[in-house]
Amino acid sequence: MNPERTMSRGIPTSRLISYDDSTRSPPMAVPVRSRRAEGSSSSFRNSYDPGSRREHMSKTIEQLLVCGLCELRLTVPKMLNCQHTFCLECLEESVHKQTDKTYIGCVTCGTKQLLKDPDLSVLPSNLHIDNMLQMMHPAPSLPSTLIRSPVGSYQLENSLAPTLQCSKCQTVSETALHKCDHCMSMLCAICWLAHVDELARQVGQLEGQLKSAIEKMDHKLIEYKSRFSEINDEITDCFRDKMLSLQRQQTELLDSSQGILNDAVCSHEMVREKIDQLLATIGRPIGGTLDPVKLYLQMHKDMSVILEEVSLWGRERVLFNREKLKVETVFDTQTAPIVKRSSNAKVAPKHQLHPNSSETTVAQFYKTHVYKPRLLWNHCQRPTGVGFAPWNHEGLEKPLLYVAGSECRIVYGIDKTNGHIVQKITHEELSYPQGIAFDPERKELFVSDKWKHCIFVFSQNGQLLRMLCSKGDQPGQLRSPEGIAFCSSDCIYVCDTGNDRIQCLSTFDGKVHSQFGRLTKDQLMKATQTKTTSCMVNLKNPTDIAVQKNSSVLVLDAGNRRVKLFNKYGEQLLEFGQTGTINGQFQYPEVIGIDPAGFILVGDGGNAKILVYRPNGQFVTALGSRGDSAGKFNWISGLCVSKDWEIVISDYKNHAVQLIS
């Protein structure tokens, strides 16, 4: 390696070369490869005379003869596929420094060229650069100008001028020389033939490069087509999923529409049945009865009820919302006012029931008692759970009726006598309050949050005391909990609806005591490790729960349209209910309650009724009908019974809470 080349080599730089004579900057001096003494080198002039064309071309060519690697004049120039030229020695040194010696990279444009032969001397020469290097060698200047002769030959203007010299072999010739318009070389006849052969060889190399470019383009086209094949598969899968989703939505909408029609047909049949019964009664003579006046008044009463139901039947408009893809029922009624107790109104006679009343007495009461709405409260959007606090509120000396507002995220405490809001309980993390339960000893309020997947515990003053559980499917975790019931001073039962199970949790820290339902192997294994009592039973989306006096647990298995009774160990004791639209059957049961005598009340949102059953599951009667006026329901979402047999019903679709007695 030439030490001067090593010492003189700097960082490669990029240069722009202008070929416009009017805007060309002064030529840059290029160092030659011979060592010069300090102070002896001469610089080029900073400006040039436009008339000195030969000197100007020399300086311009000097700039083109610089190697991009060593920044010195080219020696043994070799050309890469990108047409950039470098010194053979510089290229060999560059490849030697590389870890991967199968390619060589151009420092000017960054193109990488695959090396088929490690010997870089086989790389093609740049004839244009070679000829210019030869022209830059010192040579006697021509005193006479050249005159272009036909077929690219040049002759001297006067016969007294010196003879011409071949740029290739330096042979002096008095005959005309051939000029190459590509490299601007002046060649004798012999060198001209060799030059033409070299040009032909380079044309052959160009053909190889073009064929390589064709292969590269064909390979890119194959990859391009392959990518579009993948895109077409993605488009097909996407629209297949969308079509399946739309088909599922269509099925759900058709089922919803059919359900509304079934409700209407069922209510029509019930009204028609009442009319037929009244017609049969009217067809019988009243003269032979023991009390014809009483019978007459009863027929008038039944007649007024039937006529009201006939007038209300079919008032709703069923519409299909194309934007929301939803079947909606619209009632053309005004907002119902709050029904208050009037001091002048006749007070209903108090019943003689008590918790120890016989089943026959209680069943007869439900069949014969005419429940009337005493309170219609509509200050809450989409109410859910309801319940009476087991303690008297400070200042009122009577318990409050608590209502969970799912949409407004507030639990209201209201005075049942007039509907006044006495207390509001909420928290910034409360998302969707659903079920309500009370701890009478500690005076704590438990609220299940369906969207937060946890239990909020508030004091009687509305202060948040703690939060129990988190989202998950392991013991002690919840997924979309709904119904909740207090069992003892340290235990609450929770409907873990999303996990199809019931969990008995600690009221202090949410630690699980026992669980039963559709348990997975992972849940059973985890329960075994934590020594948690677990029982495998068939539950599907349990929505509400109640605890009887003997600590047995009553579960509303909404997904299976059944009511099931379990002992505290999760063993099933009783089961009743079936799917249907007639009295005693379930369509979409949501909530459950127990009266002081142990009778079971089920709120069926699909049939818009409250179904009453004996403690053994025998059907007694049905209360209410579909509608949006007082005493009627649209979708029952909350239910509780007071110690005085007052029934409180929250209506999710009518945005109202009713108290009937």
C-alpha positions as CSV (number, residue, x, y, z in Angstrom):
1,M,0.0,0.0,0.0
2,N,1.4,3.4,-0.9
3,P,2.0,5.4,2.3
4,E,1.2,8.6,0.6
5,R,-2.2,7.3,-0.4
6,T,-2.9,6.2,3.2
7,M,-1.8,9.5,4.7
8,S,-3.7,11.6,2.2
9,R,-7.0,9.6,2.4
10,G,-9.7,11.4,4.2
11,I,-13.4,11.1,4.8
12,P,-15.3,10.5,1.5
13,T,-17.4,13.4,0.5
14,S,-20.1,14.0,-2.1
15,R,-19.6,16.6,-4.8
16,L,-22.0,18.1,-7.3
17,I,-20.5,18.9,-10.7
18,S,-22.2,21.6,-12.8
19,Y,-21.8,21.4,-16.6
20,D,-23.2,24.9,-17.2
21,D,-20.4,27.2,-18.3
22,S,-22.3,30.3,-17.1
23,T,-22.8,29.1,-13.6
24,R,-19.7,26.9,-13.0
25,S,-17.7,27.6,-9.9
26,P,-13.9,27.9,-10.1
27,P,-12.3,24.5,-10.6
28,M,-10.9,22.7,-7.6
29,A,-7.3,21.9,-7.4
30,V,-6.7,18.1,-7.3
31,P,-3.6,16.7,-5.6
32,V,-1.5,14.4,-7.8
33,R,-0.1,11.2,-6.5
34,S,3.6,12.2,-6.5
35,R,4.9,13.6,-3.2
36,R,5.6,17.3,-3.3
37,A,7.8,19.4,-1.2
38,E,6.1,21.8,1.2
39,G,5.7,25.2,-0.4
40,S,6.5,24.0,-3.9
41,S,3.0,23.2,-5.0
42,S,1.2,25.8,-7.0
43,S,-2.6,26.4,-6.9
44,F,-4.9,26.8,-9.8
45,R,-6.2,30.2,-10.6
46,N,-9.5,31.2,-8.8
47,S,-10.9,32.5,-12.1
48,Y,-10.3,31.6,-15.7
49,D,-10.4,33.4,-19.0
50,P,-13.4,32.4,-21.1
51,G,-11.3,32.5,-24.1
52,S,-8.8,29.9,-22.8
53,R,-11.1,26.9,-23.5
54,R,-8.3,24.3,-23.5
55,E,-7.2,25.3,-20.0
56,H,-10.8,25.4,-18.8
57,M,-11.5,21.9,-20.1
58,S,-8.4,20.6,-18.5
59,K,-9.4,21.8,-15.1
60,T,-12.9,20.4,-15.5
61,I,-11.6,17.0,-16.5
62,E,-9.2,17.1,-13.5
63,Q,-12.2,17.3,-11.2
64,L,-13.8,14.2,-12.8
65,L,-10.6,12.2,-12.4
66,V,-10.7,12.1,-8.6
67,C,-11.4,8.8,-6.7
68,G,-14.4,9.0,-4.3
69,L,-12.5,6.9,-1.8
70,C,-9.0,8.4,-1.6
71,E,-9.8,11.8,-3.1
72,L,-6.7,11.5,-5.3
73,R,-6.3,11.1,-9.0
74,L,-7.5,7.7,-10.2
75,T,-5.1,4.9,-10.8
76,V,-6.2,1.7,-12.6
77,P,-9.9,2.9,-12.5
78,K,-12.6,0.2,-12.2
79,M,-16.3,0.8,-12.8
80,L,-19.1,-0.6,-10.7
81,N,-22.6,-1.6,-12.0
82,C,-23.9,1.8,-10.9
83,Q,-21.4,3.5,-13.3
84,H,-19.3,5.1,-10.5
85,T,-15.5,4.6,-10.9
86,F,-12.9,4.1,-8.2
87,C,-9.2,3.1,-7.9
88,L,-8.6,-0.7,-8.0
89,E,-6.4,-0.4,-5.0
90,C,-9.0,1.6,-3.1
91,L,-11.7,-1.0,-3.9
92,E,-9.5,-3.8,-2.8
93,E,-8.8,-2.0,0.5
94,S,-12.5,-1.3,1.0
95,V,-13.5,-5.0,0.5
96,H,-10.6,-6.1,2.8
97,K,-12.1,-4.0,5.6
98,Q,-15.6,-5.6,5.2
99,T,-16.7,-8.5,7.3
100,D,-18.8,-9.8,4.4
101,K,-16.6,-10.0,1.3
102,T,-19.3,-11.3,-1.0
103,Y,-20.3,-7.8,-2.1
104,I,-18.9,-4.4,-2.6
105,G,-20.7,-1.2,-1.8
106,C,-20.6,2.2,-3.7
107,V,-19.7,5.0,-1.3
108,T,-21.3,7.5,-3.7
109,C,-24.9,6.1,-4.1
110,G,-24.9,3.2,-1.6
111,T,-25.6,0.5,-4.1
112,K,-24.3,-3.0,-3.2
113,Q,-22.9,-5.1,-6.0
114,L,-22.5,-8.9,-5.6
115,L,-18.9,-10.1,-6.3
116,K,-18.9,-13.2,-8.4
117,D,-15.0,-13.2,-8.4
118,P,-12.9,-12.1,-5.5
119,D,-10.4,-10.7,-8.0
120,L,-11.5,-7.1,-8.4
121,S,-9.2,-6.6,-11.5
122,V,-11.9,-8.4,-13.6
123,L,-14.2,-5.4,-13.0
124,P,-14.8,-3.4,-16.2
125,S,-12.6,-0.4,-17.0
126,N,-14.1,3.0,-17.6
127,L,-12.8,3.8,-21.0
128,H,-13.9,7.4,-20.8
129,I,-11.9,7.9,-17.6
130,D,-8.9,6.0,-19.0
131,N,-8.7,8.2,-22.1
132,M,-9.0,11.4,-20.0
133,L,-6.2,10.2,-17.8
134,Q,-4.0,9.6,-20.8
135,M,-5.0,13.0,-22.2
136,M,-3.9,14.7,-18.9
137,H,-0.3,13.3,-19.3
138,P,2.1,16.1,-20.2
139,A,2.3,16.4,-24.1
140,P,3.4,19.1,-26.5
141,S,0.7,21.5,-27.3
142,L,-0.6,21.6,-30.8
143,P,0.2,24.9,-32.4
144,S,-2.4,24.4,-35.1
145,T,-6.1,23.8,-34.8
146,L,-7.8,20.6,-36.0
147,I,-10.4,20.5,-38.8
148,R,-13.1,17.9,-38.6
149,S,-13.0,15.7,-41.6
150,P,-15.7,13.2,-42.7
151,V,-16.3,10.0,-40.8
152,G,-15.1,11.4,-37.5
153,S,-11.5,12.0,-38.6
154,Y,-9.5,15.1,-37.9
155,Q,-6.7,16.8,-40.0
156,L,-4.4,19.7,-39.4
157,E,-5.3,23.1,-40.6
158,N,-1.9,23.7,-42.2
159,S,0.6,21.2,-43.5
160,L,3.4,22.8,-41.6
161,A,1.9,21.8,-38.2
162,P,3.3,18.9,-36.2
163,T,1.9,15.4,-36.8
164,L,-1.0,14.0,-34.7
165,Q,-0.4,11.5,-31.8
166,C,-2.7,8.5,-30.9
167,S,-4.2,8.8,-27.4
168,K,-3.9,5.1,-26.8
169,C,-0.5,4.0,-28.2
170,Q,1.1,7.5,-28.4
171,T,2.0,6.7,-32.0
172,V,2.6,9.8,-34.1
173,S,0.7,9.7,-37.3
174,E,0.4,12.0,-40.2
175,T,-2.8,10.4,-41.3
176,A,-6.3,11.3,-40.1
177,L,-7.2,10.0,-36.6
178,H,-10.5,8.7,-35.4
179,K,-12.3,10.6,-32.6
180,C,-14.6,8.8,-30.2
181,D,-17.5,11.0,-29.2
182,H,-18.0,8.9,-26.1
183,C,-14.6,9.3,-24.5
184,M,-13.3,12.1,-26.7
185,S,-10.1,10.1,-27.6
186,M,-8.1,10.5,-30.7
187,L,-7.2,7.0,-31.9
188,C,-5.2,5.6,-34.8
189,A,-6.7,3.0,-37.0
190,I,-5.4,0.0,-35.0
191,C,-6.4,1.4,-31.7
192,W,-9.8,2.4,-33.1
193,L,-10.5,-1.2,-33.9
194,A,-9.6,-2.3,-30.4
195,H,-11.6,0.5,-29.0
196,V,-14.7,-0.6,-30.9
197,D,-14.2,-4.2,-29.6
198,E,-14.1,-2.8,-26.1
199,L,-17.3,-0.9,-26.7
200,A,-18.9,-4.1,-27.9
201,R,-17.8,-5.9,-24.9
202,Q,-19.3,-3.3,-22.6
203,V,-22.5,-3.5,-24.6
204,G,-22.6,-7.2,-23.7
205,Q,-22.2,-6.3,-20.1
206,L,-25.1,-3.9,-20.4
207,E,-27.2,-6.8,-21.8
208,G,-26.3,-8.9,-18.7
209,Q,-27.3,-6.1,-16.4
210,L,-30.6,-5.7,-18.2
211,K,-31.3,-9.4,-17.9
212,S,-30.5,-9.2,-14.2
213,A,-32.9,-6.3,-13.9
214,I,-35.6,-8.3,-15.7
215,E,-35.2,-11.1,-13.1
216,K,-35.3,-8.7,-10.3
217,M,-38.5,-7.1,-11.6
218,D,-40.1,-10.5,-12.2
219,H,-39.3,-11.5,-8.6
220,K,-40.8,-8.3,-7.3
221,L,-43.9,-8.9,-9.4
222,I,-44.3,-12.4,-7.8
223,E,-44.0,-10.9,-4.3
224,Y,-46.5,-8.2,-5.3
225,K,-49.0,-10.7,-6.5
226,S,-48.5,-12.8,-3.4
227,R,-49.2,-9.8,-1.2
228,F,-52.4,-9.0,-3.1
229,S,-53.5,-12.6,-2.6
230,E,-53.1,-12.2,1.1
231,I,-55.0,-8.9,1.0
232,N,-57.9,-10.6,-0.9
233,D,-58.0,-13.3,1.7
234,E,-58.2,-10.7,4.5
235,I,-61.0,-8.9,2.7
236,T,-62.9,-12.2,2.3
237,D,-62.4,-13.1,6.0
238,C,-63.4,-9.6,7.1
239,F,-66.7,-9.6,5.1
240,R,-67.4,-13.2,6.1
241,D,-67.2,-12.1,9.8
242,K,-69.3,-9.1,9.1
243,M,-72.0,-11.2,7.4
244,L,-72.0,-13.6,10.3
245,S,-72.4,-10.8,12.7
246,L,-75.2,-9.3,10.7
247,Q,-76.9,-12.7,10.5
248,R,-76.7,-12.9,14.3
249,Q,-78.1,-9.4,14.7
250,Q,-80.9,-10.3,12.3
251,T,-81.8,-13.4,14.3
252,E,-81.8,-11.4,17.5
253,L,-84.0,-8.7,16.0
254,L,-86.4,-11.3,14.6
255,D,-86.5,-13.0,18.1
256,S,-87.1,-9.6,19.7
257,S,-89.9,-8.7,17.3
258,Q,-91.5,-12.2,17.7
259,G,-91.3,-11.8,21.5
260,I,-93.2,-8.5,21.4
261,L,-95.8,-10.1,19.1
262,N,-96.1,-13.1,21.5
263,D,-96.6,-10.7,24.5
264,A,-99.3,-8.9,22.6
265,V,-101.0,-12.1,21.6
266,C,-100.8,-13.4,25.2
267,S,-102.3,-10.2,26.7
268,H,-105.0,-10.3,24.0
269,E,-105.9,-13.9,25.0
270,M,-105.9,-13.0,28.7
271,V,-108.3,-10.0,28.1
272,R,-110.4,-12.2,25.8
273,E,-110.5,-14.9,28.6
274,K,-111.7,-12.3,31.1
275,I,-114.4,-11.1,28.7
276,D,-115.6,-14.7,28.1
277,Q,-115.7,-15.4,31.9
278,L,-117.7,-12.1,32.5
279,L,-120.1,-13.0,29.7
280,A,-120.6,-16.4,31.2
281,T,-121.3,-14.8,34.6
282,I,-123.7,-12.3,33.0
283,G,-125.5,-15.1,31.2
284,R,-126.5,-16.7,34.5
285,P,-129.5,-15.1,36.4
286,I,-128.6,-13.2,39.5
287,G,-132.0,-13.5,41.1
288,G,-131.3,-16.9,42.6
289,T,-128.0,-15.9,44.2
290,L,-127.7,-15.2,47.9
291,D,-126.5,-11.6,47.4
292,P,-127.5,-10.4,44.0
293,V,-126.5,-6.8,44.8
294,K,-122.9,-7.8,45.6
295,L,-122.8,-9.9,42.5
296,Y,-124.0,-7.0,40.4
297,L,-121.4,-4.7,41.9
298,Q,-118.6,-7.2,41.3
299,M,-119.7,-7.6,37.6
300,H,-119.5,-3.8,37.2
301,K,-116.1,-3.7,38.8
302,D,-114.9,-6.5,36.5
303,M,-116.4,-4.7,33.6
304,S,-114.6,-1.5,34.3
305,V,-111.3,-3.3,34.6
306,I,-111.8,-5.1,31.3
307,L,-112.8,-2.0,29.5
308,E,-109.7,-0.2,30.8
309,E,-107.5,-3.1,29.6
310,V,-109.2,-3.1,26.2
311,S,-108.6,0.7,25.8
312,L,-105.0,0.3,26.7
313,W,-104.3,-2.8,24.6
314,G,-102.4,-1.9,21.4
315,R,-101.6,1.7,22.4
316,E,-97.9,1.2,22.0
317,R,-96.2,1.6,18.6
318,V,-93.6,-0.9,17.6
319,L,-90.8,0.7,15.5
320,F,-87.6,-0.6,13.9
321,N,-84.7,1.8,14.4
322,R,-82.5,1.3,11.3
323,E,-79.6,3.4,12.7
324,K,-79.4,1.5,16.0
325,L,-80.6,-1.8,14.6
326,K,-83.2,-2.1,17.4
327,V,-86.9,-2.9,17.7
328,E,-88.3,-0.2,20.0
329,T,-91.7,0.1,21.7
330,V,-93.0,3.7,22.0
331,F,-95.8,4.6,24.3
332,D,-97.8,7.7,23.5
333,T,-98.3,8.9,27.0
334,Q,-97.3,11.8,29.2
335,T,-94.8,11.6,32.0
336,A,-96.5,10.0,35.0
337,P,-96.6,12.2,38.1
338,I,-95.6,11.1,41.6
339,V,-98.5,9.5,43.3
340,K,-98.7,10.8,46.9
341,R,-100.8,9.7,49.8
342,S,-103.6,12.1,50.5
343,S,-104.8,12.9,54.0
344,N,-108.4,12.9,52.7
345,A,-108.1,9.7,50.8
346,K,-109.6,6.6,52.3
347,V,-107.0,4.5,54.0
348,A,-106.9,0.9,52.9
349,P,-107.8,-1.5,55.7
350,K,-104.8,-3.1,57.2
351,H,-104.5,-6.8,56.6
352,Q,-104.3,-9.4,59.4
353,L,-101.2,-11.2,58.1
354,H,-98.2,-11.9,60.2
355,P,-95.0,-14.0,59.6
356,N,-96.5,-17.0,61.3
357,S,-99.7,-17.0,59.2
358,S,-100.6,-20.3,57.6
359,E,-99.8,-20.8,53.9
360,T,-103.5,-21.1,53.2
361,T,-104.3,-17.7,54.7
362,V,-101.4,-16.0,52.9
363,A,-102.3,-17.7,49.6
364,Q,-105.9,-16.6,49.9
365,F,-104.7,-13.0,50.7
366,Y,-102.7,-12.9,47.4
367,K,-105.6,-14.2,45.4
368,T,-108.2,-11.9,46.8
369,H,-106.4,-8.7,47.8
370,V,-106.6,-5.9,45.3
371,Y,-103.2,-4.3,45.2
372,K,-103.3,-0.5,44.5
373,P,-100.4,1.8,43.7
374,R,-99.5,4.0,46.7
375,L,-96.4,5.6,45.2
376,L,-95.2,6.1,41.7
377,W,-91.7,7.6,41.7
378,N,-90.1,8.6,38.4
379,H,-87.0,10.6,39.4
380,C,-84.5,8.0,38.3
381,Q,-83.5,6.8,34.9
382,R,-83.4,3.0,34.5
383,P,-83.8,1.9,38.2
384,T,-82.6,-1.5,39.2
385,G,-82.3,-2.9,42.7
386,V,-84.6,-1.8,45.5
387,G,-84.8,-2.5,49.2
388,F,-85.9,-1.2,52.6
389,A,-83.1,-0.3,55.1
390,P,-83.4,-2.3,58.4
391,W,-82.7,0.9,60.4
392,N,-84.5,4.2,60.9
393,H,-83.0,7.1,59.1
394,E,-81.8,9.9,61.4
395,G,-84.4,12.7,61.6
396,L,-87.2,10.6,60.1
397,E,-87.5,7.9,62.7
398,K,-88.4,5.5,59.9
399,P,-86.5,3.4,57.3
400,L,-85.8,4.7,53.9
401,L,-86.5,3.0,50.6
402,Y,-83.3,2.7,48.6
403,V,-83.3,2.6,44.8
404,A,-80.2,1.9,42.6
405,G,-80.1,4.2,39.6
406,S,-78.0,2.4,37.0
407,E,-77.8,5.2,34.4
408,C,-77.2,8.1,36.8
409,R,-74.8,6.0,39.0
410,I,-76.6,7.1,42.2
411,V,-78.3,5.1,45.0
412,Y,-81.3,7.1,46.2
413,G,-82.8,7.0,49.7
414,I,-86.4,8.1,49.5
415,D,-89.3,8.6,51.9
416,K,-91.9,6.0,50.9
417,T,-94.8,8.1,52.1
418,N,-94.3,11.0,49.7
419,G,-91.4,10.1,47.4
420,H,-89.1,12.9,48.6
421,I,-85.4,12.2,48.1
422,V,-83.8,12.2,51.5
423,Q,-80.3,10.8,50.6
424,K,-78.1,10.3,47.6
425,I,-75.2,7.9,47.7
426,T,-72.6,7.8,45.0
427,H,-68.8,7.5,44.3
428,E,-66.6,8.5,41.4
429,E,-65.7,4.8,40.7
430,L,-69.3,3.6,40.9
431,S,-70.3,2.7,37.3
432,Y,-73.5,0.6,37.2
433,P,-75.2,0.0,40.6
434,Q,-77.3,-3.2,40.3
435,G,-78.2,-5.1,43.5
436,I,-78.7,-3.8,47.1
437,A,-78.3,-5.5,50.5
438,F,-78.0,-4.4,54.1
439,D,-76.1,-5.4,57.2
440,P,-78.5,-4.5,60.0
441,E,-76.0,-4.8,62.8
442,R,-73.2,-2.5,61.4
443,K,-75.7,-0.4,59.4
444,E,-73.8,-0.9,56.2
445,L,-75.2,-0.8,52.6
446,F,-73.8,-3.2,50.0
447,V,-74.1,-2.3,46.3
448,S,-73.1,-4.6,43.5
449,D,-71.5,-2.9,40.5
450,K,-72.2,-4.8,37.2
451,W,-69.6,-2.9,35.1
452,K,-66.9,-2.4,37.8
453,H,-67.1,-6.1,38.8
454,C,-67.0,-5.5,42.5
455,I,-69.0,-4.7,45.6
456,F,-69.2,-1.2,47.2
457,V,-69.8,-1.0,50.9
458,F,-71.2,2.3,52.2
459,S,-72.1,3.5,55.7
460,Q,-75.6,4.6,56.6
461,N,-74.4,8.2,56.0
462,G,-73.3,7.4,52.4
463,Q,-69.5,7.3,53.1
464,L,-67.6,4.6,51.1
465,L,-66.0,2.2,53.6
466,R,-64.4,-0.4,51.3
467,M,-64.6,-2.1,48.0
468,L,-64.7,-5.9,47.7
469,C,-63.4,-8.2,44.9
470,S,-62.1,-7.5,41.4
471,K,-62.7,-8.7,37.9
472,G,-61.9,-12.3,37.1
473,D,-63.1,-15.9,37.3
474,Q,-61.1,-17.3,40.2
475,P,-62.6,-17.7,43.7
476,G,-63.2,-14.3,45.2
477,Q,-63.3,-12.6,41.8
478,L,-66.5,-11.4,40.0
479,R,-67.7,-10.9,36.5
480,S,-70.8,-8.7,36.0
481,P,-72.4,-9.4,39.4
482,E,-76.1,-8.6,39.8
483,G,-78.2,-9.9,42.7
484,I,-76.8,-9.7,46.3
485,A,-78.2,-10.9,49.6
486,F,-77.0,-10.5,53.2
487,C,-76.7,-13.8,55.2
488,S,-75.0,-13.1,58.5
489,S,-72.7,-10.7,60.2
490,D,-69.7,-11.8,58.1
491,C,-71.2,-13.3,55.0
492,I,-73.0,-12.1,51.8
493,Y,-74.2,-14.1,48.8
494,V,-73.4,-12.6,45.4
495,C,-74.8,-13.7,42.0
496,D,-71.6,-13.9,39.9
497,T,-73.7,-13.7,36.7
498,G,-70.9,-13.6,34.2
499,N,-69.2,-16.7,35.7
500,D,-72.5,-18.7,36.1
501,R,-72.1,-19.2,39.8
502,I,-73.0,-18.1,43.4
503,Q,-70.3,-17.0,45.8
504,C,-70.5,-16.6,49.6
505,L,-68.0,-13.8,50.5
506,S,-66.7,-12.2,53.6
507,T,-68.3,-8.8,54.3
508,F,-64.9,-7.5,55.5
509,D,-62.4,-8.4,52.8
510,G,-64.4,-10.3,50.1
511,K,-62.6,-13.6,50.9
512,V,-64.6,-16.5,49.5
513,H,-66.2,-18.9,51.9
514,S,-68.0,-21.2,49.4
515,Q,-69.2,-21.3,45.8
516,F,-71.5,-23.3,43.7
517,G,-72.4,-23.2,40.0
518,R,-70.8,-24.0,36.7
519,L,-67.2,-24.3,37.9
520,T,-64.3,-25.0,35.6
521,K,-61.5,-27.4,36.3
522,D,-59.2,-24.5,37.0
523,Q,-61.7,-23.0,39.4
524,L,-62.1,-26.3,41.2
525,M,-58.4,-26.8,41.4
526,K,-57.9,-23.3,42.8
527,A,-60.7,-23.9,45.3
528,T,-59.0,-27.1,46.4
529,Q,-55.7,-25.3,47.0
530,T,-57.4,-22.6,49.1
531,K,-59.7,-25.2,50.9
532,T,-62.8,-23.4,49.6
533,T,-66.1,-25.3,49.7
534,S,-67.2,-25.8,46.1
535,C,-70.2,-27.6,44.5
536,M,-70.8,-28.2,40.8
537,V,-74.5,-27.4,39.8
538,N,-76.2,-26.3,36.7
539,L,-76.6,-22.5,36.7
540,K,-76.8,-20.2,33.7
541,N,-76.7,-16.4,34.2
542,P,-78.1,-16.3,37.8
543,T,-79.5,-12.7,38.2
544,D,-80.9,-12.5,41.7
545,I,-80.7,-14.3,45.1
546,A,-82.6,-14.2,48.4
547,V,-81.9,-15.9,51.8
548,Q,-84.7,-17.6,53.8
549,K,-85.0,-17.7,57.5
550,N,-83.5,-21.2,57.7
551,S,-80.4,-19.9,55.9
552,S,-81.4,-21.7,52.7
553,V,-80.5,-19.8,49.5
554,L,-83.1,-19.1,46.8
555,V,-81.5,-18.4,43.3
556,L,-83.2,-17.1,40.2
557,D,-81.5,-19.1,37.4
558,A,-82.5,-16.7,34.6
559,G,-80.7,-18.5,31.8
560,N,-82.6,-21.7,32.5
561,R,-85.9,-20.0,33.4
562,R,-85.9,-21.7,36.8
563,V,-86.0,-21.0,40.5
564,K,-83.7,-23.2,42.6
565,L,-83.4,-23.6,46.3
566,F,-80.0,-24.6,47.9
567,N,-78.7,-25.2,51.4
568,K,-75.7,-23.3,52.6
569,Y,-73.4,-26.0,51.2
570,G,-74.6,-25.5,47.7
571,E,-76.7,-28.7,47.5
572,Q,-80.0,-28.3,45.6
573,L,-83.2,-28.8,47.5
574,L,-85.9,-27.6,45.2
575,E,-86.5,-26.5,41.7
576,F,-89.5,-25.1,39.8
577,G,-90.6,-23.0,36.8
578,Q,-90.8,-23.4,33.1
579,T,-90.6,-21.3,30.0
580,G,-93.9,-19.8,28.6
581,T,-96.2,-16.9,28.5
582,I,-99.2,-18.1,30.6
583,N,-99.5,-17.5,34.3
584,G,-97.0,-19.3,36.3
585,Q,-94.5,-19.6,33.5
586,F,-91.3,-17.5,32.9
587,Q,-90.3,-15.6,29.8
588,Y,-87.5,-13.4,31.0
589,P,-87.3,-13.5,34.8
590,E,-85.0,-10.9,36.3
591,V,-85.6,-10.5,40.1
592,I,-86.8,-12.5,43.1
593,G,-88.1,-11.6,46.6
594,I,-89.4,-13.3,49.7
595,D,-92.3,-12.0,51.9
596,P,-92.4,-12.3,55.7
597,A,-94.3,-15.6,55.5
598,G,-91.7,-17.2,53.1
599,F,-93.8,-16.9,49.9
600,I,-91.6,-16.4,46.8
601,L,-92.2,-13.5,44.4
602,V,-90.6,-13.5,40.9
603,G,-90.5,-10.4,38.7
604,D,-90.8,-11.5,35.0
605,G,-89.7,-8.7,32.7
606,G,-90.8,-10.6,29.6
607,N,-94.3,-11.2,30.8
608,A,-94.5,-7.9,32.8
609,K,-95.9,-9.7,35.8
610,I,-95.1,-10.5,39.4
611,L,-95.6,-14.3,39.9
612,V,-96.4,-15.5,43.5
613,Y,-95.5,-19.0,44.6
614,R,-95.8,-21.0,47.9
615,P,-92.5,-21.9,49.7
616,N,-92.7,-25.3,48.0
617,G,-92.8,-23.8,44.5
618,Q,-96.6,-24.2,43.9
619,F,-98.0,-21.3,41.8
620,V,-100.5,-19.0,43.6
621,T,-101.3,-16.0,41.4
622,A,-99.9,-13.3,39.1
623,L,-100.0,-9.6,39.8
624,G,-100.0,-6.7,37.2
625,S,-99.9,-6.5,33.4
626,R,-98.0,-4.7,30.7
627,G,-98.3,-1.0,30.4
628,D,-96.9,2.3,31.6
629,S,-99.6,3.6,33.9
630,A,-99.8,3.1,37.7
631,G,-100.1,-0.6,38.6
632,K,-98.7,-1.7,35.3
633,F,-95.2,-2.7,34.3
634,N,-93.0,-2.7,31.2
635,W,-89.8,-4.5,32.4
636,I,-89.4,-5.4,36.1
637,S,-85.8,-4.9,37.2
638,G,-86.1,-4.7,41.0
639,L,-88.3,-6.3,43.6
640,C,-88.7,-6.3,47.4
641,V,-91.4,-7.0,50.0
642,S,-91.6,-5.0,53.3
643,K,-92.6,-6.5,56.6
644,D,-96.1,-5.0,56.1
645,W,-96.5,-6.9,52.8
646,E,-95.9,-3.7,50.7
647,I,-94.4,-4.7,47.3
648,V,-91.9,-2.3,45.7
649,I,-91.2,-2.8,42.0
650,S,-88.6,-0.9,39.9
651,D,-89.4,-0.7,36.1
652,Y,-86.3,-0.4,33.9
653,K,-88.2,0.7,30.7
654,N,-90.8,2.9,32.3
655,H,-88.1,4.6,34.4
656,A,-90.3,4.3,37.5
657,V,-90.5,2.8,40.9
658,Q,-93.9,1.7,42.3
659,L,-95.1,0.8,45.8
660,I,-98.3,-1.2,45.8
661,S,-100.2,-2.5,48.9
